Amino acid sequence: MKKLYIVGTGPGDKEFVIPKAIAAVEASTDLVAYGLYLDLLGSVCDGKTHHDLPLGEEIGRARLALDLAASGKTTSLISSGDVGIYAMATLVFELLDQQLQGKEKHPEWLDVDIEVVPGISAMQAGASRVGALLGHDFCTISLSDLLTPWETILKRLHACGQGDFVVSFYNPRSKKRDWQINTARDILLEYRPASTPVLVGRQLTREDESITIIRLDELDAKDIDMFTLVTVGNSETQHIVNGSSEWVYTPRGYRKKL
């Protein structure tokens, strides 16, 4: 059987990698990934052929993984977090769709058995660190306009504000994009209080993890980078402090029954 696993390996800590992801990597002869993801997995990658393509080569990684699997090599295409959330799974299926439409010349790809193995996303890991921030309706928005027009992102920001969703921002800032997160903050301030709790989580679950809880009006691009997840509560999200412990939760309405 020609097999391709598309594997999510969680936010970083090996303890957050689900057993099915480990099993997929162990069953593979070839691993395709950005090198850091393989380093984080550690010894489970030993004895495998590594195909390390740099950031920005996502399409190349997806093509290579399909080619390897089609040639008979059991292959894992690996991303951090959940592989289906802003990650590699969508590229594989987009390439297969292109093949079915006759826009690619790789009919052998269609013979590959594909299995997607989910992972714990950064927004889940961050929310768990502070309590139950994602306790009610939420959404995610990528602030990168490299693939999505900024006009579309603006519509989604206003829709998020109008709908009062908790929102996790992915790709909040890069060296070339240092203003979008402040614009997003200002839009949300039109719809929810300045005191709304915000989680700023950097390098979640990794050795140099840092977690900060701030107010929405304190959110600033200077404190954010591409290793940071920002999750903004909705108008009902609560920040509670008990001695040295502090928690953030978003109620679902059980208060009416308490």
C-alpha positions in Angstrom: 0.0 0.0 0.0 1.2 3.5 -0.9 0.7 5.5 2.3 1.0 9.1 3.3 0.4 10.2 6.9 -0.2 13.9 7.4 0.7 14.4 11.0 0.1 17.1 13.6 2.6 17.0 16.4 1.2 19.5 18.8 2.6 22.8 20.1 6.1 21.6 21.0 6.3 19.5 24.1 6.6 15.8 23.3 4.0 15.0 26.0 1.5 16.8 23.8 2.0 14.5 20.8 -0.9 12.0 20.6 0.0 8.3 20.4 -1.5 7.9 16.9 1.0 10.6 15.7 3.9 8.7 17.2 2.7 5.5 15.6 2.5 7.2 12.2 6.0 8.4 12.4 7.3 5.0 13.6 5.5 3.3 10.6 7.2 5.7 8.1 10.5 5.3 6.4 10.6 9.0 5.2 9.7 12.2 7.1 9.0 15.5 5.4 9.0 18.6 7.6 10.5 21.9 8.5 13.6 20.7 10.5 12.6 22.2 13.8 9.5 20.0 13.9 11.7 16.9 13.6 14.0 18.2 16.3 11.1 18.6 18.7 9.9 15.1 18.1 13.3 13.7 19.2 14.4 10.1 19.1 11.2 8.8 17.4 12.6 10.2 14.2 15.9 8.2 14.5 16.5 5.8 11.6 14.2 7.6 9.2 15.2 9.5 6.1 14.7 13.2 6.8 13.6 15.6 4.1 14.0 19.0 5.7 12.7 21.9 3.6 12.8 25.5 5.0 10.0 27.8 5.9 8.4 29.2 2.7 8.8 25.9 0.9 5.4 24.5 2.0 4.2 23.6 -1.5 7.5 21.9 -2.1 7.1 19.9 1.0 3.6 18.8 0.0 4.7 17.8 -3.5 7.7 15.9 -2.1 5.6 14.0 0.4 3.1 12.9 -2.3 6.0 11.9 -4.6 7.7 9.8 -1.9 4.5 8.1 -1.0 3.6 7.5 -4.6 7.0 5.8 -5.1 6.1 3.3 -2.4 7.8 4.9 0.6 5.6 5.2 3.6 5.9 8.9 4.4 4.9 11.3 7.1 4.4 14.9 6.3 4.7 16.7 9.6 3.5 20.0 11.0 3.4 21.4 14.5 0.0 22.0 16.2 -2.9 20.5 14.3 -1.9 19.7 10.7 -5.3 20.8 9.5 -5.3 24.3 11.0 -3.2 26.7 9.0 -0.9 23.8 8.1 0.1 21.2 5.5 -3.0 19.1 5.1 -4.9 21.6 3.0 -2.0 21.9 0.6 -2.0 18.1 -0.1 -5.7 18.1 -0.8 -5.4 21.2 -3.0 -2.7 19.5 -5.1 -4.9 16.4 -5.4 -7.8 18.6 -6.4 -5.6 20.2 -9.1 -4.7 16.8 -10.3 -8.3 15.7 -10.6 -9.0 18.9 -12.6 -6.2 18.1 -15.0 -3.9 21.0 -13.9 -1.2 18.7 -12.5 0.6 15.8 -14.3 1.0 13.4 -11.4 -1.7 10.7 -11.7 0.3 8.5 -9.4 -0.7 10.8 -6.5 -4.2 9.5 -6.8 -3.1 6.0 -5.8 -1.8 7.1 -2.4 -3.7 6.2 0.7 -3.8 9.4 2.9 -4.5 9.5 6.6 -4.6 12.8 8.5 -3.5 12.6 12.1 -4.7 15.6 14.2 -2.7 17.3 16.8 -3.3 19.7 19.7 -3.3 23.3 18.4 -1.5 26.3 19.9 -4.9 27.9 20.8 -5.9 24.8 22.8 -2.6 24.6 24.6 -2.7 28.3 25.4 -6.3 28.1 26.7 -5.4 25.2 28.9 -2.5 27.1 30.5 -4.9 29.8 31.8 -8.1 27.9 32.5 -11.0 27.8 30.1 -10.6 30.8 27.7 -12.2 28.9 24.8 -15.2 27.9 27.0 -17.8 29.4 24.6 -18.0 30.2 20.8 -14.7 31.1 19.4 -12.9 31.6 16.0 -9.4 31.9 14.7 -8.1 34.5 12.3 -4.7 34.6 10.7 -3.4 38.1 10.4 -1.0 37.2 7.6 -2.0 38.8 4.3 0.5 36.9 2.2 -2.2 34.5 1.0 -5.4 36.3 2.1 -6.2 39.9 1.0 -6.2 42.3 3.9 -9.7 43.5 2.9 -10.9 39.9 3.6 -9.2 39.9 7.0 -10.7 43.2 7.9 -14.2 41.8 7.2 -13.5 38.8 9.4 -12.2 41.0 12.2 -15.4 43.1 12.2 -17.5 39.9 12.0 -15.7 38.5 15.0 -16.3 41.7 16.9 -20.0 41.9 16.0 -20.5 38.2 16.8 -18.7 38.6 20.2 -16.4 35.6 19.5 -13.4 34.8 21.6 -10.6 34.9 18.9 -7.2 33.4 18.6 -4.8 35.2 16.3 -2.4 33.2 14.3 0.6 34.8 12.5 0.1 38.0 14.5 3.4 39.6 13.5 6.5 39.1 11.4 9.5 41.4 10.5 7.6 42.7 7.5 4.1 42.7 9.1 4.3 44.8 12.3 1.0 46.7 12.3 -1.8 44.2 11.8 -2.2 43.1 15.4 -2.6 46.7 16.6 -5.2 47.3 13.9 -7.0 44.1 15.0 -6.9 45.4 18.6 -8.4 48.7 17.6 -11.2 47.0 15.7 -12.1 44.7 18.6 -12.1 47.7 21.0 -15.1 49.0 19.0 -17.1 46.0 20.1 -15.8 44.9 23.6 -14.5 46.5 26.8 -10.9 47.8 27.1 -10.6 45.5 30.1 -11.3 42.3 28.1 -8.7 39.7 29.1 -6.1 38.7 26.5 -3.7 35.8 26.6 -0.3 36.4 25.1 1.5 33.0 25.0 5.0 32.6 23.5 6.6 29.3 22.7 3.7 27.4 24.2 4.6 24.1 26.0 8.3 24.6 25.1 11.2 25.2 27.5 11.1 29.0 27.1 7.4 29.3 27.3 6.0 32.6 28.6 2.4 33.3 29.5 1.0 36.8 30.1 -2.6 37.9 30.8 -3.2 41.5 29.8 -6.1 43.9 29.0 -7.2 44.4 25.4 -6.1 48.0 25.5 -2.6 46.9 26.6 -2.1 44.7 23.6 0.8 46.0 21.4 2.8 44.7 18.5 6.1 45.5 20.2 5.4 42.6 22.6 4.5 40.1 19.9 6.4 37.9 17.4 5.7 34.9 15.1 6.2 32.5 18.0 3.4 34.2 19.9 -0.3 33.2 20.1 -2.7 35.9 21.0 -6.2 35.0 22.2 -8.7 37.7 23.0 -11.7 37.0 25.2 -15.2 38.1 24.5 -17.3 40.6 26.4 -18.1 38.1 29.1 -14.6 36.5 29.6 -13.5 36.7 33.2 -10.0 37.1 34.7 -9.9 35.8 38.3 -7.0 35.9 40.8 -6.6 33.6 43.8 -3.4 34.3 45.6 -0.6 33.4 43.3 -2.9 31.7 40.8 -4.8 33.5 38.1 -7.2 32.1 35.6 -9.2 33.2 32.6 -12.5 31.6 31.6 -15.3 32.3 29.2 -18.7 31.4 30.7 -21.3 29.5 28.7 -24.3 30.6 30.6 -24.4 28.1 33.5 -24.6 31.0 35.9 -28.4 31.0 35.4 -28.5 27.5 36.8 -26.0 28.0 39.7 
